[in-house]
Amino acid sequence: SYPGGGCIPNTARELAKFQFNYRRGGLELGSEWLYTGSQTLDLANSAGSTGGYSVVNLVGRYERDRWTLQARMNNITSKEYTELVTFFGTRAYYPSPERNFSLSLRYDF
């Protein structure tokens, strides 16, 4: 709680992360579940709050010699949520990305 009695805006009181990884040889597969609790929009808690949300991510990595190939899929359920809402008389929502992918290839010298 904030010294004035309310909660700090855009700050969740509950955060949780569960991660599972499996590794065999140069292959690593993993998943993660992230939970963020509800967040108030102003110090007085008069503008309401956002609901909590959960997202699930997957990651795969393969290492061979000096090469590393990594693939990642974030928010596999394509959940619509927002990590940031501002309130200056009216709510402004900043949506977070739905399902998204990344692929990287690295060589270590």
MOPAC internal coordinates of N, CA, C and O (Angstrom, degrees):
PM7 1SCF
backbone

  N    0.0000 0     0.00 0     0.00 0    0    0    0
  C    1.4564 1     0.00 0     0.00 0    1    0    0
  C    1.5197 1   110.58 1     0.00 0    2    1    0
  O    1.2310 1   121.57 1   -28.42 1    3    2    1
  N    1.2883 1   114.61 1   151.58 1    3    2    1
  C    1.4573 1   123.04 1   178.06 1    5    3    2
  C    1.5252 1   108.38 1   -80.86 1    6    5    3
  O    1.2310 1   118.78 1   -30.20 1    7    6    5
  N    1.3504 1   119.93 1   149.80 1    7    6    5
  C    1.4692 1   121.05 1  -178.70 1    9    7    6
  C    1.5269 1   113.67 1   -53.96 1   10    9    7
  O    1.2310 1   119.72 1   152.48 1   11   10    9
  N    1.3411 1   118.14 1   -27.52 1   11   10    9
  C    1.4582 1   120.64 1   179.28 1   13   11   10
  C    1.5192 1   112.69 1   -79.33 1   14   13   11
  O    1.2310 1   119.49 1   179.16 1   15   14   13
  N    1.3108 1   118.59 1    -0.84 1   15   14   13
  C    1.4583 1   121.57 1   177.41 1   17   15   14
  C    1.5148 1   113.75 1   107.12 1   18   17   15
  O    1.2310 1   119.81 1   157.41 1   19   18   17
  N    1.3244 1   117.97 1   -22.59 1   19   18   17
  C    1.4563 1   120.78 1   179.56 1   21   19   18
  C    1.5123 1   111.11 1   -89.78 1   22   21   19
  O    1.2310 1   121.43 1     7.26 1   23   22   21
  N    1.3089 1   114.87 1  -172.74 1   23   22   21
  C    1.4585 1   120.47 1   177.38 1   25   23   22
  C    1.5248 1   109.17 1  -102.83 1   26   25   23
  O    1.2310 1   120.54 1   -23.74 1   27   26   25
  N    1.3073 1   116.57 1   156.26 1   27   26   25
  C    1.4614 1   121.02 1   177.64 1   29   27   26
  C    1.5234 1   108.32 1   -69.69 1   30   29   27
  O    1.2310 1   119.49 1   -54.78 1   31   30   29
  N    1.3294 1   118.58 1   125.22 1   31   30   29
  C    1.4697 1   120.79 1  -177.29 1   33   31   30
  C    1.5255 1   112.10 1   -59.70 1   34   33   31
  O    1.2310 1   121.34 1   -33.27 1   35   34   33
  N    1.3272 1   115.05 1   146.73 1   35   34   33
  C    1.4701 1   123.66 1   176.47 1   37   35   34
  C    1.5346 1   113.17 1    57.49 1   38   37   35
  O    1.2310 1   120.52 1  -150.86 1   39   38   37
  N    1.3106 1   116.61 1    29.14 1   39   38   37
  C    1.4540 1   122.04 1   177.45 1   41   39   38
  C    1.5195 1   109.19 1  -128.83 1   42   41   39
  O    1.2310 1   120.88 1   -62.36 1   43   42   41
  N    1.3037 1   115.92 1   117.64 1   43   42   41
  C    1.4648 1   120.01 1  -179.83 1   45   43   42
  C    1.5200 1   110.14 1   -80.61 1   46   45   43
  O    1.2310 1   120.64 1   -36.70 1   47   46   45
  N    1.3130 1   116.38 1   143.30 1   47   46   45
  C    1.4621 1   120.97 1   175.84 1   49   47   46
  C    1.5235 1   110.67 1   -82.72 1   50   49   47
  O    1.2310 1   120.37 1   155.95 1   51   50   49
  N    1.3289 1   116.90 1   -24.05 1   51   50   49
  C    1.4601 1   121.09 1  -178.74 1   53   51   50
  C    1.5248 1   109.88 1  -116.66 1   54   53   51
  O    1.2310 1   121.09 1   -53.57 1   55   54   53
  N    1.3197 1   115.52 1   126.43 1   55   54   53
  C    1.4609 1   123.09 1   173.92 1   57   55   54
  C    1.5252 1   106.91 1  -135.38 1   58   57   55
  O    1.2310 1   120.48 1   -42.81 1   59   58   57
  N    1.3225 1   116.69 1   137.19 1   59   58   57
  C    1.4623 1   120.15 1   177.88 1   61   59   58
  C    1.5187 1   109.13 1  -143.42 1   62   61   59
  O    1.2310 1   121.02 1   -32.93 1   63   62   61
  N    1.3279 1   115.65 1   147.07 1   63   62   61
  C    1.4586 1   120.97 1   177.09 1   65   63   62
  C    1.5212 1   107.79 1  -142.94 1   66   65   63
  O    1.2310 1   121.08 1   -51.45 1   67   66   65
  N    1.3132 1   115.54 1   128.55 1   67   66   65
  C    1.4500 1   121.91 1   175.06 1   69   67   66
  C    1.5120 1   106.99 1  -121.17 1   70   69   67
  O    1.2310 1   120.97 1   -50.97 1   71   70   69
  N    1.3245 1   115.74 1   129.03 1   71   70   69
  C    1.4572 1   120.19 1  -175.97 1   73   71   70
  C    1.5204 1   109.00 1  -129.09 1   74   73   71
  O    1.2310 1   121.28 1   -41.39 1   75   74   73
  N    1.3313 1   115.17 1   138.61 1   75   74   73
  C    1.4573 1   121.67 1   177.53 1   77   75   74
  C    1.5186 1   107.92 1  -128.96 1   78   77   75
  O    1.2310 1   120.26 1   -51.20 1   79   78   77
  N    1.3345 1   117.10 1   128.80 1   79   78   77
  C    1.4588 1   122.18 1   178.65 1   81   79   78
  C    1.5194 1   109.81 1  -129.09 1   82   81   79
  O    1.2310 1   121.08 1   -38.09 1   83   82   81
  N    1.3109 1   115.54 1   141.91 1   83   82   81
  C    1.4589 1   122.66 1   175.45 1   85   83   82
  C    1.5165 1   106.91 1  -126.48 1   86   85   83
  O    1.2310 1   120.74 1   -49.90 1   87   86   85
  N    1.3210 1   116.19 1   130.10 1   87   86   85
  C    1.4644 1   120.04 1  -178.19 1   89   87   86
  C    1.5253 1   109.42 1  -131.11 1   90   89   87
  O    1.2310 1   121.96 1   -46.66 1   91   90   89
  N    1.3127 1   113.86 1   133.34 1   91   90   89
  C    1.4603 1   120.28 1   175.61 1   93   91   90
  C    1.5218 1   107.48 1  -145.66 1   94   93   91
  O    1.2310 1   121.02 1   -64.29 1   95   94   93
  N    1.3286 1   115.65 1   115.71 1   95   94   93
  C    1.4532 1   119.45 1  -176.15 1   97   95   94
  C    1.5150 1   110.56 1    61.26 1   98   97   95
  O    1.2310 1   120.32 1    50.58 1   99   98   97
  N    1.3212 1   116.99 1  -129.42 1   99   98   97
  C    1.4567 1   121.60 1   179.96 1  101   99   98
  C    1.5137 1   114.15 1   -89.80 1  102  101   99
  O    1.2310 1   120.22 1  -177.64 1  103  102  101
  N    1.3401 1   117.18 1     2.36 1  103  102  101
  C    1.4679 1   121.39 1  -177.73 1  105  103  102
  C    1.5215 1   110.24 1  -101.88 1  106  105  103
  O    1.2310 1   120.89 1   -47.15 1  107  106  105
  N    1.3223 1   115.90 1   132.85 1  107  106  105
  C    1.4612 1   121.66 1   175.25 1  109  107  106
  C    1.5207 1   108.74 1  -131.44 1  110  109  107
  O    1.2310 1   120.56 1   -50.83 1  111  110  109
  N    1.3250 1   116.53 1   129.17 1  111  110  109
  C    1.4633 1   123.11 1   176.61 1  113  111  110
  C    1.5153 1   107.97 1  -121.50 1  114  113  111
  O    1.2310 1   120.70 1   -38.40 1  115  114  113
  N    1.3168 1   116.26 1   141.60 1  115  114  113
  C    1.4543 1   118.61 1  -178.40 1  117  115  114
  C    1.5116 1   112.64 1  -152.43 1  118  117  115
  O    1.2310 1   121.89 1   -17.71 1  119  118  117
  N    1.3211 1   113.99 1   162.29 1  119  118  117
  C    1.4601 1   121.41 1   174.67 1  121  119  118
  C    1.5204 1   107.76 1  -141.73 1  122  121  119
  O    1.2310 1   121.31 1   -24.42 1  123  122  121
  N    1.3228 1   115.11 1   155.58 1  123  122  121
  C    1.4567 1   119.92 1   176.86 1  125  123  122
  C    1.5161 1   109.74 1  -143.17 1  126  125  123
  O    1.2310 1   121.54 1   -36.94 1  127  126  125
  N    1.3108 1   114.66 1   143.06 1  127  126  125
  C    1.4634 1   122.47 1   176.50 1  129  127  126
  C    1.5176 1   106.16 1  -117.33 1  130  129  127
  O    1.2310 1   120.53 1   -55.12 1  131  130  129
  N    1.3319 1   116.59 1   124.88 1  131  130  129
  C    1.4619 1   122.18 1  -179.20 1  133  131  130
  C    1.5196 1   109.52 1  -117.49 1  134  133  131
  O    1.2310 1   120.51 1   -48.45 1  135  134  133
  N    1.3225 1   116.64 1   131.55 1  135  134  133
  C    1.4622 1   121.50 1   177.59 1  137  135  134
  C    1.5186 1   108.87 1  -123.35 1  138  137  135
  O    1.2310 1   121.00 1   -45.82 1  139  138  137
  N    1.3162 1   115.70 1   134.18 1  139  138  137
  C    1.4576 1   122.52 1   174.15 1  141  139  138
  C    1.5189 1   107.50 1  -126.64 1  142  141  139
  O    1.2310 1   120.06 1   -53.15 1  143  142  141
  N    1.3260 1   117.50 1   126.85 1  143  142  141
  C    1.4632 1   122.60 1  -179.42 1  145  143  142
  C    1.5235 1   112.19 1   -74.08 1  146  145  143
  O    1.2310 1   121.01 1    -1.13 1  147  146  145
  N    1.3153 1   115.67 1   178.87 1  147  146  145
  C    1.4637 1   120.85 1  -178.53 1  149  147  146
  C    1.5320 1   110.58 1   -65.29 1  150  149  147
  O    1.2310 1   121.37 1   -22.86 1  151  150  149
  N    1.3459 1   114.98 1   157.14 1  151  150  149
  C    1.4551 1   121.68 1  -177.65 1  153  151  150
  C    1.5229 1   109.03 1  -133.72 1  154  153  151
  O    1.2310 1   120.45 1   -44.70 1  155  154  153
  N    1.3241 1   116.75 1   135.30 1  155  154  153
  C    1.4551 1   120.14 1   176.05 1  157  155  154
  C    1.5241 1   109.95 1   -77.24 1  158  157  155
  O    1.2310 1   120.77 1   -21.34 1  159  158  157
  N    1.3248 1   116.13 1   158.66 1  159  158  157
  C    1.4605 1   120.43 1  -176.34 1  161  159  158
  C    1.5253 1   114.17 1  -100.06 1  162  161  159
  O    1.2310 1   120.10 1   161.64 1  163  162  161
  N    1.3386 1   117.41 1   -18.36 1  163  162  161
  C    1.4637 1   119.90 1   179.35 1  165  163  162
  C    1.5234 1   109.52 1  -146.64 1  166  165  163
  O    1.2310 1   120.36 1   -14.00 1  167  166  165
  N    1.3306 1   116.92 1   166.00 1  167  166  165
  C    1.4714 1   121.32 1  -176.53 1  169  167  166
  C    1.5173 1   113.10 1   -62.88 1  170  169  167
  O    1.2310 1   119.94 1   144.43 1  171  170  169
  N    1.3084 1   117.71 1   -35.57 1  171  170  169
  C    1.4625 1   121.08 1  -177.59 1  173  171  170
  C    1.5227 1   112.30 1   -81.47 1  174  173  171
  O    1.2310 1   120.30 1   172.38 1  175  174  173
  N    1.3244 1   117.03 1    -7.62 1  175  174  173
  C    1.4620 1   122.56 1  -177.69 1  177  175  174
  C    1.5321 1   111.40 1    60.74 1  178  177  175
  O    1.2310 1   120.67 1  -148.53 1  179  178  177
  N    1.3349 1   116.32 1    31.47 1  179  178  177
  C    1.4636 1   120.69 1  -179.18 1  181  179  178
  C    1.5274 1   112.23 1   -97.17 1  182  181  179
  O    1.2310 1   119.87 1   165.98 1  183  182  181
  N    1.3366 1   117.85 1   -14.02 1  183  182  181
  C    1.4652 1   121.47 1  -177.22 1  185  183  182
  C    1.5259 1   112.09 1   -94.60 1  186  185  183
  O    1.2310 1   120.57 1  -176.40 1  187  186  185
  N    1.3180 1   116.51 1     3.60 1  187  186  185
  C    1.4551 1   119.53 1   179.77 1  189  187  186
  C    1.5183 1   111.59 1    91.69 1  190  189  187
  O    1.2310 1   121.19 1    14.93 1  191  190  189
  N    1.3262 1   115.33 1  -165.07 1  191  190  189
  C    1.4583 1   119.94 1  -177.95 1  193  191  190
  C    1.5196 1   109.97 1  -149.52 1  194  193  191
  O    1.2310 1   121.42 1   -15.85 1  195  194  193
  N    1.3097 1   114.89 1   164.15 1  195  194  193
  C    1.4556 1   120.36 1   173.94 1  197  195  194
  C    1.5248 1   107.70 1   -88.68 1  198  197  195
  O    1.2310 1   120.43 1   -22.88 1  199  198  197
  N    1.2915 1   116.79 1   157.12 1  199  198  197
  C    1.4539 1   119.66 1   174.92 1  201  199  198
  C    1.5132 1   109.95 1   -80.76 1  202  201  199
  O    1.2310 1   120.50 1   -17.10 1  203  202  201
  N    1.3076 1   116.66 1   162.90 1  203  202  201
  C    1.4532 1   120.43 1   175.21 1  205  203  202
  C    1.5233 1   110.00 1   -74.73 1  206  205  203
  O    1.2310 1   120.64 1   -12.15 1  207  206  205
  N    1.3183 1   116.39 1   167.85 1  207  206  205
  C    1.4606 1   120.07 1   179.65 1  209  207  206
  C    1.5253 1   109.60 1  -151.16 1  210  209  207
  O    1.2310 1   121.16 1   -21.60 1  211  210  209
  N    1.3193 1   115.38 1   158.40 1  211  210  209
  C    1.4627 1   122.94 1   175.81 1  213  211  210
  C    1.5176 1   108.52 1  -129.56 1  214  213  211
  O    1.2310 1   120.63 1   -35.63 1  215  214  213
  N    1.3062 1   116.40 1   144.37 1  215  214  213
  C    1.4647 1   121.81 1   173.17 1  217  215  214
  C    1.5223 1   108.78 1  -133.73 1  218  217  215
  O    1.2310 1   121.35 1   -28.11 1  219  218  217
  N    1.3323 1   115.02 1   151.89 1  219  218  217
  C    1.4564 1   122.01 1   178.90 1  221  219  218
  C    1.5264 1   107.84 1  -121.93 1  222  221  219
  O    1.2310 1   120.79 1   -46.60 1  223  222  221
  N    1.3343 1   116.10 1   133.40 1  223  222  221
  C    1.4561 1   122.94 1  -179.23 1  225  223  222
  C    1.5247 1   109.75 1  -123.69 1  226  225  223
  O    1.2310 1   120.47 1   -28.26 1  227  226  225
  N    1.3200 1   116.70 1   151.74 1  227  226  225
  C    1.4646 1   122.90 1   176.05 1  229  227  226
  C    1.5221 1   109.10 1  -124.68 1  230  229  227
  O    1.2310 1   120.66 1   -33.49 1  231  230  229
  N    1.3293 1   116.34 1   146.51 1  231  230  229
  C    1.4618 1   120.35 1   178.31 1  233  231  230
  C    1.5291 1   109.11 1  -142.81 1  234  233  231
  O    1.2310 1   121.42 1   -37.20 1  235  234  233
  N    1.3202 1   114.88 1   142.80 1  235  234  233
  C    1.4583 1   121.37 1   175.05 1  237  235  234
  C    1.5143 1   108.74 1  -133.79 1  238  237  235
  O    1.2310 1   120.78 1   -39.50 1  239  238  237
  N    1.3250 1   116.11 1   140.50 1  239  238  237
  C    1.4595 1   120.72 1  -178.09 1  241  239  238
  C    1.5275 1   108.50 1  -140.94 1  242  241  239
  O    1.2310 1   121.21 1   -42.95 1  243  242  241
  N    1.3329 1   115.30 1   137.05 1  243  242  241
  C    1.4559 1   120.13 1   176.72 1  245  243  242
  C    1.5197 1   108.51 1  -130.19 1  246  245  243
  O    1.2310 1   120.81 1   -53.39 1  247  246  245
  N    1.3242 1   116.06 1   126.61 1  247  246  245
  C    1.4661 1   121.64 1  -179.56 1  249  247  246
  C    1.5263 1   109.14 1  -117.13 1  250  249  247
  O    1.2310 1   121.79 1   -46.37 1  251  250  249
  N    1.3237 1   114.19 1   133.63 1  251  250  249
  C    1.4632 1   120.03 1   176.60 1  253  251  250
  C    1.5221 1   107.93 1  -147.80 1  254  253  251
  O    1.2310 1   121.22 1   -54.42 1  255  254  253
  N    1.3098 1   115.27 1   125.58 1  255  254  253
  C    1.4578 1   121.57 1  -175.03 1  257  255  254
  C    1.5246 1   108.89 1    52.74 1  258  257  255
  O    1.2310 1   119.87 1    61.81 1  259  258  257
  N    1.3043 1   117.85 1  -118.19 1  259  258  257
  C    1.4693 1   121.37 1  -179.53 1  261  259  258
  C    1.5259 1   112.45 1  -101.45 1  262  261  259
  O    1.2310 1   119.92 1  -173.44 1  263  262  261
  N    1.3177 1   117.76 1     6.56 1  263  262  261
  C    1.4567 1   122.51 1  -176.48 1  265  263  262
  C    1.5284 1   110.75 1  -100.28 1  266  265  263
  O    1.2310 1   121.08 1   -37.02 1  267  266  265
  N    1.3229 1   115.54 1   142.98 1  267  266  265
  C    1.4612 1   121.83 1   173.79 1  269  267  266
  C    1.5278 1   108.41 1  -134.43 1  270  269  267
  O    1.2310 1   120.93 1   -56.82 1  271  270  269
  N    1.3120 1   115.83 1   123.18 1  271  270  269
  C    1.4653 1   122.71 1   175.60 1  273  271  270
  C    1.5188 1   107.17 1  -109.72 1  274  273  271
  O    1.2310 1   120.42 1   -53.05 1  275  274  273
  N    1.3276 1   116.80 1   126.95 1  275  274  273
  C    1.4675 1   120.49 1  -179.09 1  277  275  274
  C    1.5219 1   109.98 1  -130.59 1  278  277  275
  O    1.2310 1   121.14 1   -44.37 1  279  278  277
  N    1.3209 1   115.42 1   135.63 1  279  278  277
  C    1.4683 1   122.66 1   174.50 1  281  279  278
  C    1.5224 1   107.83 1  -124.65 1  282  281  279
  O    1.2310 1   121.06 1   -38.92 1  283  282  281
  N    1.3148 1   115.57 1   141.08 1  283  282  281
  C    1.4638 1   120.39 1  -178.11 1  285  283  282
  C    1.5287 1   109.28 1  -139.92 1  286  285  283
  O    1.2310 1   120.87 1   -43.80 1  287  286  285
  N    1.3346 1   115.95 1   136.20 1  287  286  285
  C    1.4570 1   121.22 1   173.94 1  289  287  286
  C    1.5306 1   106.89 1  -123.74 1  290  289  287
  O    1.2310 1   120.98 1   -64.05 1  291  290  289
  N    1.3242 1   115.74 1   115.95 1  291  290  289
  C    1.4588 1   121.93 1   179.33 1  293  291  290
  C    1.5245 1   110.34 1   -97.18 1  294  293  291
  O    1.2310 1   121.03 1   -33.59 1  295  294  293
  N    1.3256 1   115.63 1   146.41 1  295  294  293
  C    1.4621 1   122.63 1   176.64 1  297  295  294
  C    1.5329 1   110.55 1    53.66 1  298  297  295
  O    1.2310 1   120.71 1  -119.91 1  299  298  297
  N    1.3273 1   116.24 1    60.09 1  299  298  297
  C    1.4649 1   121.08 1  -172.77 1  301  299  298
  C    1.5277 1   113.09 1   -62.32 1  302  301  299
  O    1.2310 1   119.44 1   157.21 1  303  302  301
  N    1.3195 1   118.67 1   -22.79 1  303  302  301
  C    1.4692 1   121.10 1   178.94 1  305  303  302
  C    1.5213 1   112.03 1   -88.05 1  306  305  303
  O    1.2310 1   120.10 1   178.98 1  307  306  305
  N    1.3226 1   117.42 1    -1.02 1  307  306  305
  C    1.4690 1   123.35 1   179.89 1  309  307  306
  C    1.5374 1   111.87 1    58.70 1  310  309  307
  O    1.2310 1   120.91 1  -141.37 1  311  310  309
  N    1.3230 1   115.86 1    38.63 1  311  310  309
  C    1.4650 1   121.51 1  -179.94 1  313  311  310
  C    1.5276 1   110.46 1   -64.76 1  314  313  311
  O    1.2310 1   120.92 1   -42.98 1  315  314  313
  N    1.3225 1   115.85 1   137.02 1  315  314  313
  C    1.4596 1   121.27 1   174.21 1  317  315  314
  C    1.5175 1   108.24 1   -91.79 1  318  317  315
  O    1.2310 1   120.62 1   -59.98 1  319  318  317
  N    1.3208 1   116.42 1   120.02 1  319  318  317
  C    1.4593 1   121.41 1  -179.23 1  321  319  318
  C    1.5166 1   109.07 1  -154.01 1  322  321  319
  O    1.2310 1   121.03 1    -8.75 1  323  322  321
  N    1.3064 1   115.63 1   171.25 1  323  322  321
  C    1.4518 1   120.50 1   177.69 1  325  323  322
  C    1.5203 1   109.02 1  -131.88 1  326  325  323
  O    1.2310 1   120.47 1   -45.77 1  327  326  325
  N    1.3117 1   116.71 1   134.23 1  327  326  325
  C    1.4562 1   121.46 1   176.57 1  329  327  326
  C    1.5229 1   111.07 1   -89.54 1  330  329  327
  O    1.2310 1   120.13 1   163.31 1  331  330  329
  N    1.3286 1   117.37 1   -16.69 1  331  330  329
  C    1.4587 1   120.46 1  -176.04 1  333  331  330
  C    1.5204 1   110.65 1  -141.92 1  334  333  331
  O    1.2310 1   121.30 1   -53.07 1  335  334  333
  N    1.3240 1   115.11 1   126.93 1  335  334  333
  C    1.4646 1   122.65 1   172.81 1  337  335  334
  C    1.5221 1   106.12 1  -130.18 1  338  337  335
  O    1.2310 1   120.42 1   -53.50 1  339  338  337
  N    1.3113 1   116.80 1   126.50 1  339  338  337
  C    1.4632 1   119.60 1   176.40 1  341  339  338
  C    1.5151 1   109.16 1  -103.96 1  342  341  339
  O    1.2310 1   120.99 1   -24.47 1  343  342  341
  N    1.3161 1   115.71 1   155.53 1  343  342  341
  C    1.4526 1   120.89 1  -179.12 1  345  343  342
  C    1.5201 1   109.19 1  -139.01 1  346  345  343
  O    1.2310 1   121.19 1   -72.98 1  347  346  345
  N    1.3242 1   115.33 1   107.02 1  347  346  345
  C    1.4557 1   122.06 1   173.26 1  349  347  346
  C    1.5186 1   106.91 1  -129.41 1  350  349  347
  O    1.2310 1   120.99 1  -115.62 1  351  350  349
  N    1.3296 1   115.70 1    64.38 1  351  350  349
  C    1.4612 1   121.87 1  -176.67 1  353  351  350
  C    1.5138 1   112.20 1    93.18 1  354  353  351
  O    1.2310 1   119.94 1   150.53 1  355  354  353
  N    1.3198 1   117.73 1   -29.47 1  355  354  353
  C    1.4603 1   122.75 1   175.23 1  357  355  354
  C    1.5307 1   108.26 1  -144.28 1  358  357  355
  O    1.2310 1   120.82 1   -27.80 1  359  358  357
  N    1.3049 1   116.04 1   152.20 1  359  358  357
  C    1.4650 1   119.92 1  -178.02 1  361  359  358
  C    1.5297 1   111.18 1   -77.52 1  362  361  359
  O    1.2310 1   120.82 1   -41.28 1  363  362  361
  N    1.3074 1   116.03 1   138.72 1  363  362  361
  C    1.4654 1   122.19 1   173.77 1  365  363  362
  C    1.5230 1   107.11 1  -125.23 1  366  365  363
  O    1.2310 1   120.75 1   -63.81 1  367  366  365
  N    1.3312 1   116.16 1   116.19 1  367  366  365
  C    1.4591 1   121.59 1  -177.83 1  369  367  366
  C    1.5245 1   110.07 1   -96.59 1  370  369  367
  O    1.2310 1   120.76 1   -43.35 1  371  370  369
  N    1.3204 1   116.15 1   136.65 1  371  370  369
  C    1.4556 1   122.94 1   175.90 1  373  371  370
  C    1.5265 1   106.92 1  -115.57 1  374  373  371
  O    1.2310 1   120.00 1   -83.54 1  375  374  373
  N    1.3247 1   117.60 1    96.46 1  375  374  373
  C    1.4695 1   119.77 1  -174.23 1  377  375  374
  C    1.5192 1   112.28 1   -65.48 1  378  377  375
  O    1.2310 1   121.67 1   -34.23 1  379  378  377
  N    1.3231 1   114.41 1   145.77 1  379  378  377
  C    1.4617 1   121.73 1   176.34 1  381  379  378
  C    1.5122 1   108.82 1   -91.38 1  382  381  379
  O    1.2310 1   120.21 1   -21.29 1  383  382  381
  N    1.3204 1   117.21 1   158.71 1  383  382  381
  C    1.4710 1   119.23 1  -177.20 1  385  383  382
  C    1.5237 1   111.61 1   -65.29 1  386  385  383
  O    1.2310 1   121.39 1   -36.88 1  387  386  385
  N    1.3220 1   114.94 1   143.12 1  387  386  385
  C    1.4550 1   119.59 1   172.32 1  389  387  386
  C    1.5216 1   106.53 1   -79.31 1  390  389  387
  O    1.2310 1   119.14 1    29.16 1  391  390  389
  N    1.3061 1   119.25 1  -150.84 1  391  390  389
  C    1.4654 1   121.18 1  -177.67 1  393  391  390
  C    1.5295 1   109.46 1   -55.50 1  394  393  391
  O    1.2310 1   120.71 1   -47.81 1  395  394  393
  N    1.3299 1   116.25 1   132.19 1  395  394  393
  C    1.4601 1   120.86 1   177.62 1  397  395  394
  C    1.5243 1   109.43 1  -147.35 1  398  397  395
  O    1.2310 1   121.36 1   -24.55 1  399  398  397
  N    1.3332 1   115.00 1   155.45 1  399  398  397
  C    1.4505 1   122.56 1  -173.47 1  401  399  398
  C    1.5239 1   110.64 1  -124.92 1  402  401  399
  O    1.2310 1   121.38 1   -26.82 1  403  402  401
  N    1.3183 1   114.97 1   153.18 1  403  402  401
  C    1.4626 1   119.86 1   169.89 1  405  403  402
  C    1.5219 1   107.92 1  -143.75 1  406  405  403
  O    1.2310 1   121.41 1   -31.40 1  407  406  405
  N    1.3119 1   114.90 1   148.60 1  407  406  405
  C    1.4480 1   122.33 1   178.98 1  409  407  406
  C    1.5221 1   107.35 1  -138.56 1  410  409  407
  O    1.2310 1   120.33 1   -48.08 1  411  410  409
  N    1.3220 1   116.98 1   131.92 1  411  410  409
  C    1.4586 1   119.32 1  -179.96 1  413  411  410
  C    1.5228 1   109.61 1  -138.77 1  414  413  411
  O    1.2310 1   122.12 1   -29.53 1  415  414  413
  N    1.3155 1   113.54 1   150.47 1  415  414  413
  C    1.4525 1   122.02 1   176.79 1  417  415  414
  C    1.5218 1   106.95 1  -129.90 1  418  417  415
  O    1.2310 1   120.76 1   -52.00 1  419  418  417
  N    1.3478 1   116.15 1   128.00 1  419  418  417
  C    1.4491 1   120.69 1  -176.18 1  421  419  418
  C    1.5244 1   109.64 1  -127.72 1  422  421  419
  O    1.2310 1   121.69 1   -38.06 1  423  422  421
  N    1.3318 1   114.37 1   141.94 1  423  422  421
  C    1.4721 1   120.92 1   174.26 1  425  423  422
  C    1.5195 1   107.22 1  -124.50 1  426  425  423
  O    1.2310 1   120.22 1   -53.69 1  427  426  425
  N    1.3289 1   117.18 1   126.31 1  427  426  425
  C    1.4617 1   122.02 1   179.45 1  429  427  426
  C    1.5239 1   109.21 1   -97.27 1  430  429  427
  O    1.2310 1   120.92 1   -54.34 1  431  430  429
  N    1.3387 1   115.85 1   125.66 1  431  430  429
  C    1.4694 1   121.95 1   179.55 1  433  431  430
  C    1.5073 1   110.56 1   -82.32 1  434  433  431
  O    1.2310 1   120.10 1   180.00 1  435  434  433

